[in-house]
Amino acid sequence: MTSLPQQPAPGPPGDPAVADALGPAAELYLDLHRHPELSGHERRTAARLAERLAAHGYDVTRGVGGHGVVGVLRNGPGPVVLLRAELDALPLREDTGLPYASTVTGAEPAAHACGHDAHLACAAGAAALLAGGAARWRGTLVVVGQPAEETLSGAAAMLADGLYQRFPVPDVVLAQHTAPLPAGMVAHAEGPLLAGSVTLEVVLHGRGGHASAPQFAVDPVVTAAATVLRLQTIVSRETGPGEPLVLTVGKLHAGGAGNVIPDRAVLEITLRAFAPDTLDRALAAVHRIVRAESAASGADRAPDIRELSRSGVTISDPAPAAAVRRAHEEAFGAARVARWQPSTATEDFPLLGPAGIALHGVPGIGAAYWMLGAIGPEQWAAAGATAAERLAAVPGNHSSRFRPHVRLTLETGIRALAVAARACLAAPEPAGRVG
């Protein structure tokens, strides 16, 4: 990460239209934060977004690809620009102590620890801003509330349900994502922003038995332990030092009692990289190692390997990315538009653009994506003396303690999304011009 300030960034310059949109956006944000819904269950969240879009003149359709929401605002001839935000929350328990913290705290907790509530509030605010300022642009706006981003399944589901057949096909798709940067900033990448990923479920089969007679069993726990350790060599011994790759075994489950050798062990493995070839090679290596360790353990049955999800690399297209960055520099000043170091976090947004052409069949869609600072001045200043210390110390996305600064995050995010959309739409014809 470069060009980060040592002191908290100030709020955006005063903009009466943004100020008018901020109050309703903040109310929506606080409501969504209190009432998060998990992937595939976003009924209430979708209804809240749909209500806001309809109130500002958008033609709204619900239930697209699950609980997806699509709002369309036509404003004369011109480009079609799609603004995308996510509906779903994470299955974790919030630990911020905020007065508006998640109320979903039971046996299956949920929390907006990734910032999707902020994305939705910013999209709703930008939608209101653009509808109210329709004299400043021409074209068609499509605002999408996407379900199930956290499971990397929502974008594909909306496309399968006819997103680009039932609604105007975009010339460019835009999105932003909260990040542990100072609120009041945006950040753009030169090249990839986020990694592509593959997540696998691996079932290792053994032969169950009594813990007192292991010689009559095939212990899948031992196989799983050996597999986890051997998988690490894909990064350390099969991938070059200059070729970023992350391999994580995020789940290992086996057995139910200490005196029973179970019949199977289940792993979930995630691979992340910035190049499709790197992912493909690593994926082949995972298959090879899993099968070899199973065979080495004497398993009677080969392991089952199932792909749970896959996402492409999130990378902006040069032309819309340059236009959006210029618009942000004009809106905020160059000092508040940082350079983003690529992150191995992942997203399904690329499917809405060129990476999803096998799903939607539409060539030539441009895409621009940027990061939105969310950390308030006090939290940023208290995290350390240098920018590097602060980035390491502040609670980031997916932390139970992630807490965006509401005013600065929403104010900047509304404006960032609105000026980006206007940069990609057509300018109105000069007054008095005869066609």
PLY file of the C-alpha trace (Angstrom):
ply
format ascii 1.0
element vertex 435
property float x
property float y
property float z
element edge 434
property int vertex1
property int vertex2
end_header
0.00 0.00 0.00
1.40 3.41 -0.89
0.44 7.06 -0.57
-1.49 6.55 2.67
-1.78 9.57 4.96
-0.17 9.67 8.38
-3.10 11.71 9.68
-6.79 10.92 9.17
-8.21 12.24 5.93
-10.77 15.05 6.16
-14.35 14.61 5.06
-15.37 15.42 1.49
-15.98 19.03 0.49
-19.49 20.19 1.17
-22.01 19.08 -1.45
-25.64 19.94 -0.69
-26.96 17.07 -2.81
-24.74 14.53 -1.04
-25.73 16.03 2.31
-29.40 15.56 1.42
-28.79 11.91 0.49
-26.68 11.19 3.56
-29.46 11.15 6.19
-31.66 8.55 4.46
-28.57 6.49 3.56
-27.41 6.51 7.18
-30.85 5.43 8.39
-30.79 2.55 5.90
-27.26 1.59 6.95
-28.08 1.47 10.67
-31.21 -0.58 10.01
-29.38 -3.09 7.81
-26.53 -3.34 10.29
-28.96 -4.23 13.08
-30.78 -6.80 10.94
-28.22 -8.72 8.85
-29.30 -11.67 6.74
-27.13 -14.54 5.55
-26.53 -15.57 1.95
-29.71 -16.81 0.32
-31.94 -15.39 3.07
-31.81 -11.66 2.25
-35.57 -11.11 1.93
-35.86 -8.14 4.32
-32.67 -6.50 3.07
-33.87 -6.78 -0.52
-37.21 -5.22 0.40
-35.51 -2.24 2.04
-33.38 -1.54 -1.04
-36.32 -2.03 -3.40
-38.40 0.49 -1.42
-35.65 3.10 -1.66
-35.15 2.66 -5.39
-38.89 2.76 -6.14
-39.24 5.96 -4.10
-36.79 7.66 -6.47
-38.51 6.62 -9.69
-36.67 3.42 -10.54
-38.57 0.56 -12.17
-37.87 -2.16 -9.60
-37.92 -5.94 -9.94
-37.33 -8.29 -7.01
-36.56 -11.99 -6.82
-33.89 -12.08 -9.54
-31.56 -15.03 -8.97
-32.85 -15.49 -5.44
-33.50 -12.27 -3.54
-31.75 -10.08 -6.10
-33.07 -6.57 -6.75
-32.82 -4.68 -10.05
-33.79 -1.02 -10.37
-33.80 0.66 -13.79
-33.90 4.42 -14.43
-34.06 5.48 -18.09
-33.01 9.04 -18.86
-32.82 9.35 -22.62
-30.35 7.88 -25.11
-26.88 7.07 -23.91
-24.78 4.38 -22.24
-26.14 1.83 -19.78
-24.29 1.88 -16.45
-24.81 -0.79 -13.80
-24.09 -0.08 -10.13
-23.78 -3.21 -8.02
-23.96 -3.70 -4.24
-24.38 -6.84 -2.12
-27.23 -7.89 0.17
-25.77 -10.61 2.39
-23.99 -10.71 5.75
-21.49 -13.09 7.36
-22.18 -15.99 9.77
-20.31 -14.55 12.74
-21.09 -12.79 16.01
-20.42 -9.05 16.11
-18.11 -7.84 18.86
-18.08 -4.05 18.42
-20.28 -2.95 21.31
-21.95 -0.41 19.02
-25.47 0.75 19.94
-26.63 -0.36 16.49
-24.83 -3.75 16.57
-26.38 -6.82 15.00
-29.41 -8.20 16.80
-28.90 -11.63 15.20
-26.90 -13.16 18.04
-28.48 -16.57 18.66
-27.27 -20.05 17.76
-26.77 -18.90 14.14
-25.40 -15.36 14.44
-24.99 -12.94 11.56
-23.16 -9.65 11.17
-22.33 -7.16 8.44
-18.61 -7.53 9.07
-17.68 -7.16 5.40
-19.33 -3.80 4.73
-22.15 -4.91 2.48
-24.57 -2.77 4.49
-22.41 0.26 3.69
-22.27 -0.71 0.01
-26.07 -0.91 -0.12
-26.54 2.38 1.70
-24.05 4.09 -0.64
-25.77 2.61 -3.70
-29.17 3.77 -2.45
-27.75 7.23 -1.75
-26.07 7.44 -5.16
-29.27 6.23 -6.84
-31.17 9.06 -5.14
-28.47 11.59 -6.03
-28.42 10.55 -9.69
-32.22 10.51 -9.96
-32.43 13.98 -8.45
-29.68 15.27 -10.75
-30.94 13.67 -13.96
-30.41 16.94 -15.85
-26.65 16.33 -15.57
-26.51 13.05 -17.50
-28.14 10.93 -20.20
-28.43 7.18 -20.50
-29.78 4.35 -18.36
-28.89 3.45 -14.79
-29.28 -0.10 -13.54
-28.87 -0.52 -9.76
-28.38 -4.13 -8.65
-28.65 -5.52 -5.12
-26.93 -8.89 -5.44
-27.60 -11.80 -3.08
-25.11 -14.44 -1.92
-21.82 -12.71 -2.64
-20.20 -14.31 0.40
-20.82 -17.75 -1.11
-19.65 -16.50 -4.54
-22.91 -17.72 -6.07
-25.14 -14.66 -6.36
-23.79 -13.03 -9.51
-24.00 -16.30 -11.44
-27.53 -16.89 -10.13
-28.70 -13.46 -11.29
-27.13 -13.97 -14.72
-28.76 -17.41 -14.98
-32.09 -15.77 -14.16
-31.76 -13.44 -17.14
-30.11 -10.33 -15.71
-28.83 -9.34 -19.14
-31.88 -10.62 -21.03
-34.66 -9.12 -18.90
-32.97 -5.79 -18.17
-30.81 -3.31 -20.13
-27.40 -4.72 -20.93
-24.67 -2.57 -19.37
-21.84 -0.91 -21.24
-19.97 -0.73 -17.95
-20.42 -2.23 -14.48
-19.24 -0.37 -11.36
-18.73 -1.39 -7.74
-16.80 -0.38 -4.64
-15.80 -2.22 -1.47
-15.04 -1.01 2.03
-11.46 -1.53 3.18
-9.40 -0.80 6.32
-8.19 2.54 4.95
-8.94 5.98 6.39
-12.57 6.93 5.80
-12.75 9.75 3.29
-10.41 8.01 0.85
-10.80 5.81 -2.20
-8.12 3.55 -3.68
-7.53 2.27 -7.21
-5.23 -0.49 -8.45
-2.95 -0.62 -11.44
-3.80 -4.15 -12.50
-5.57 -6.73 -10.31
-7.42 -5.54 -7.22
-8.56 -8.90 -5.85
-7.56 -12.49 -6.52
-9.40 -15.27 -8.26
-10.23 -18.29 -6.13
-11.37 -21.89 -6.06
-12.90 -23.53 -2.98
-13.04 -27.32 -2.71
-14.69 -29.80 -0.40
-12.62 -32.95 0.09
-14.03 -36.06 1.74
-11.34 -38.51 2.85
-12.73 -42.00 3.40
-11.38 -44.35 6.04
-12.54 -47.46 7.85
-14.02 -46.75 11.23
-13.35 -48.74 14.34
-12.63 -48.72 18.05
-9.77 -46.58 19.31
-8.43 -49.62 21.18
-7.88 -51.55 17.93
-6.48 -49.09 15.35
-4.86 -51.94 13.44
-8.29 -52.95 12.14
-9.20 -49.43 10.97
-8.01 -46.88 8.41
-7.87 -43.60 10.29
-9.00 -40.65 8.10
-7.85 -38.22 10.80
-4.25 -39.25 10.19
-4.83 -38.99 6.43
-6.30 -35.51 6.90
-3.36 -34.36 9.03
-0.85 -35.60 6.48
-2.86 -34.00 3.67
-2.99 -30.58 5.38
0.77 -30.55 5.86
1.57 -31.80 2.37
-0.75 -29.26 0.73
1.45 -26.46 2.06
4.24 -27.58 -0.27
2.16 -26.47 -3.27
3.02 -22.89 -2.29
6.49 -23.47 -0.86
7.84 -26.02 -3.37
5.69 -25.96 -6.51
5.10 -22.22 -7.00
7.71 -19.60 -7.84
8.43 -16.86 -5.29
7.19 -14.19 -7.72
3.89 -15.95 -8.38
1.43 -15.09 -5.58
-0.61 -18.04 -4.34
-2.45 -18.57 -1.05
-3.70 -22.01 0.03
-5.88 -22.28 3.13
-7.45 -25.32 4.75
-10.26 -23.48 6.48
-12.21 -26.50 7.66
-11.23 -29.92 9.01
-13.95 -32.02 10.59
-13.86 -35.63 11.65
-15.37 -37.85 14.28
-17.53 -37.27 17.30
-16.01 -39.20 20.19
-12.48 -39.69 21.48
-12.70 -43.48 21.57
-14.01 -43.93 18.01
-12.01 -43.88 14.78
-14.37 -42.24 12.27
-15.23 -43.35 8.78
-14.33 -40.08 7.11
-12.80 -36.62 7.44
-13.97 -33.50 5.59
-11.70 -30.66 4.48
-12.51 -27.36 2.81
-9.62 -25.88 0.86
-9.39 -22.45 -0.74
-6.86 -21.44 -3.38
-6.27 -17.78 -4.29
-4.10 -16.33 -7.05
-3.91 -13.44 -9.51
-3.43 -15.61 -12.60
-5.80 -18.31 -13.89
-2.85 -20.53 -14.87
-1.54 -20.41 -11.30
-4.92 -21.47 -9.96
-5.21 -24.31 -12.47
-1.77 -25.70 -11.63
-2.41 -25.46 -7.90
-5.80 -27.11 -8.29
-4.24 -30.04 -10.17
-1.65 -30.35 -7.38
-4.38 -30.46 -4.71
-6.10 -33.31 -6.55
-2.81 -35.19 -6.88
-1.84 -34.82 -3.21
-5.27 -35.63 -1.81
-5.47 -38.84 -3.83
-1.89 -39.84 -3.06
-2.26 -39.35 0.70
-5.49 -41.35 0.65
-3.78 -44.17 -1.18
-0.77 -44.00 1.16
-3.13 -44.48 4.12
-4.57 -47.65 2.60
-8.08 -46.25 2.11
-10.46 -48.66 0.40
-12.19 -45.80 -1.40
-10.81 -42.84 -3.32
-11.54 -39.39 -1.90
-14.45 -37.30 -3.14
-13.43 -33.84 -4.38
-16.13 -31.29 -5.12
-15.76 -27.69 -6.28
-17.89 -25.44 -4.09
-17.16 -22.10 -5.72
-14.91 -20.35 -8.20
-14.30 -16.68 -8.88
-12.22 -14.74 -11.38
-9.62 -12.08 -10.76
-11.16 -8.67 -10.05
-9.45 -6.27 -12.44
-10.73 -3.00 -13.86
-10.74 -2.33 -17.58
-8.34 0.48 -18.53
-10.78 2.95 -20.14
-13.56 3.03 -17.52
-11.01 2.72 -14.70
-9.15 5.79 -15.97
-12.39 7.75 -16.34
-13.52 6.82 -12.83
-10.16 7.63 -11.27
-10.12 11.06 -12.94
-13.64 11.69 -11.65
-12.58 10.73 -8.13
-9.51 12.97 -8.25
-11.68 15.88 -9.38
-14.24 15.17 -6.66
-11.89 14.49 -3.73
-8.46 15.78 -4.73
-5.53 13.59 -5.76
-4.26 13.29 -2.18
-7.35 11.27 -1.21
-7.15 8.84 -4.15
-4.62 6.18 -3.12
-2.96 3.30 -4.94
-4.32 -0.09 -3.92
-1.94 -3.00 -3.41
-3.58 -6.17 -4.83
-5.29 -8.25 -2.17
-5.93 -12.00 -2.17
-9.49 -11.41 -1.03
-11.96 -12.52 -3.69
-15.29 -11.50 -5.19
-17.85 -12.67 -7.77
-18.26 -9.18 -9.30
-16.02 -10.12 -12.29
-18.80 -12.38 -13.60
-20.89 -9.30 -14.38
-18.17 -8.14 -16.78
-15.82 -9.78 -19.27
-14.96 -12.73 -16.99
-18.58 -13.90 -17.09
-19.04 -13.99 -20.85
-19.55 -17.77 -20.78
-22.57 -17.13 -18.52
-24.08 -14.00 -20.02
-22.81 -14.11 -23.62
-22.36 -10.34 -23.92
-18.98 -9.15 -25.28
-17.47 -5.76 -24.60
-18.78 -4.97 -21.10
-16.36 -2.70 -19.25
-15.78 -2.87 -15.49
-14.36 -0.55 -12.84
-13.91 -1.40 -9.16
-12.31 0.54 -6.34
-11.82 0.38 -2.60
-13.58 2.70 -0.14
-11.89 3.75 3.10
-13.97 2.95 6.19
-11.81 3.50 9.29
-12.66 6.57 11.37
-10.05 9.17 12.42
-9.90 8.15 16.08
-9.58 4.45 15.33
-6.95 5.09 12.63
-4.88 7.38 14.84
-4.97 4.97 17.79
-3.82 1.98 15.72
-0.14 2.95 15.49
2.45 5.53 14.53
2.92 4.60 10.86
0.57 3.68 8.04
1.94 0.12 7.98
1.31 -0.32 11.72
-2.18 1.02 11.36
-3.04 -1.25 8.44
-1.89 -4.25 10.48
-3.72 -3.21 13.66
-7.14 -1.92 12.62
-9.90 -4.57 12.47
-10.48 -5.31 8.81
-13.22 -6.94 6.80
-14.54 -10.22 8.23
-13.37 -9.28 11.72
-16.04 -9.40 14.41
-14.77 -5.93 15.43
-14.99 -4.29 11.97
-16.80 -0.96 12.39
-16.86 1.58 9.57
-17.14 5.27 10.42
-20.73 5.86 9.35
-20.70 9.48 8.22
-17.35 9.58 6.43
-17.77 6.16 4.81
-21.27 6.86 3.48
-20.58 10.46 2.49
-17.52 9.45 0.49
-19.07 6.27 -0.89
-22.23 7.98 -2.14
-20.22 10.65 -3.89
-17.65 8.18 -5.27
-20.34 6.00 -6.82
-22.35 8.92 -8.20
-19.41 10.71 -9.87
-18.16 7.37 -11.26
-21.56 6.71 -12.82
-21.70 10.21 -14.31
-18.21 9.73 -15.75
-19.49 6.69 -17.66
-22.86 8.13 -18.71
-23.43 10.69 -21.47
-23.41 14.40 -20.85
-26.66 16.28 -21.59
-26.87 18.16 -24.84
-26.19 21.91 -24.60
-29.29 24.04 -24.03
-30.85 25.31 -27.20
-29.24 22.77 -29.48
-31.44 21.68 -32.37
-31.22 18.00 -33.23
0 1
1 2
2 3
3 4
4 5
5 6
6 7
7 8
8 9
9 10
10 11
11 12
12 13
13 14
14 15
15 16
16 17
17 18
18 19
19 20
20 21
21 22
22 23
23 24
24 25
25 26
26 27
27 28
28 29
29 30
30 31
31 32
32 33
33 34
34 35
35 36
36 37
37 38
38 39
39 40
40 41
41 42
42 43
43 44
44 45
45 46
46 47
47 48
48 49
49 50
50 51
51 52
52 53
53 54
54 55
55 56
56 57
57 58
58 59
59 60
60 61
61 62
62 63
63 64
64 65
65 66
66 67
67 68
68 69
69 70
70 71
71 72
72 73
73 74
74 75
75 76
76 77
77 78
78 79
79 80
80 81
81 82
82 83
83 84
84 85
85 86
86 87
87 88
88 89
89 90
90 91
91 92
92 93
93 94
94 95
95 96
96 97
97 98
98 99
99 100
100 101
101 102
102 103
103 104
104 105
105 106
106 107
107 108
108 109
109 110
110 111
111 112
112 113
113 114
114 115
115 116
116 117
117 118
118 119
119 120
120 121
121 122
122 123
123 124
124 125
125 126
126 127
127 128
128 129
129 130
130 131
131 132
132 133
133 134
134 135
135 136
136 137
137 138
138 139
139 140
140 141
141 142
142 143
143 144
144 145
145 146
146 147
147 148
148 149
149 150
150 151
151 152
152 153
153 154
154 155
155 156
156 157
157 158
158 159
159 160
160 161
161 162
162 163
163 164
164 165
165 166
166 167
167 168
168 169
169 170
170 171
171 172
172 173
173 174
174 175
175 176
176 177
177 178
178 179
179 180
180 181
181 182
182 183
183 184
184 185
185 186
186 187
187 188
188 189
189 190
190 191
191 192
192 193
193 194
194 195
195 196
196 197
197 198
198 199
199 200
200 201
201 202
202 203
203 204
204 205
205 206
206 207
207 208
208 209
209 210
210 211
211 212
212 213
213 214
214 215
215 216
216 217
217 218
218 219
219 220
220 221
221 222
222 223
223 224
224 225
225 226
226 227
227 228
228 229
229 230
230 231
231 232
232 233
233 234
234 235
235 236
236 237
237 238
238 239
239 240
240 241
241 242
242 243
243 244
244 245
245 246
246 247
247 248
248 249
249 250
250 251
251 252
252 253
253 254
254 255
255 256
256 257
257 258
258 259
259 260
260 261
261 262
262 263
263 264
264 265
265 266
266 267
267 268
268 269
269 270
270 271
271 272
272 273
273 274
274 275
275 276
276 277
277 278
278 279
279 280
280 281
281 282
282 283
283 284
284 285
285 286
286 287
287 288
288 289
289 290
290 291
291 292
292 293
293 294
294 295
295 296
296 297
297 298
298 299
299 300
300 301
301 302
302 303
303 304
304 305
305 306
306 307
307 308
308 309
309 310
310 311
311 312
312 313
313 314
314 315
315 316
316 317
317 318
318 319
319 320
320 321
321 322
322 323
323 324
324 325
325 326
326 327
327 328
328 329
329 330
330 331
331 332
332 333
333 334
334 335
335 336
336 337
337 338
338 339
339 340
340 341
341 342
342 343
343 344
344 345
345 346
346 347
347 348
348 349
349 350
350 351
351 352
352 353
353 354
354 355
355 356
356 357
357 358
358 359
359 360
360 361
361 362
362 363
363 364
364 365
365 366
366 367
367 368
368 369
369 370
370 371
371 372
372 373
373 374
374 375
375 376
376 377
377 378
378 379
379 380
380 381
381 382
382 383
383 384
384 385
385 386
386 387
387 388
388 389
389 390
390 391
391 392
392 393
393 394
394 395
395 396
396 397
397 398
398 399
399 400
400 401
401 402
402 403
403 404
404 405
405 406
406 407
407 408
408 409
409 410
410 411
411 412
412 413
413 414
414 415
415 416
416 417
417 418
418 419
419 420
420 421
421 422
422 423
423 424
424 425
425 426
426 427
427 428
428 429
429 430
430 431
431 432
432 433
433 434
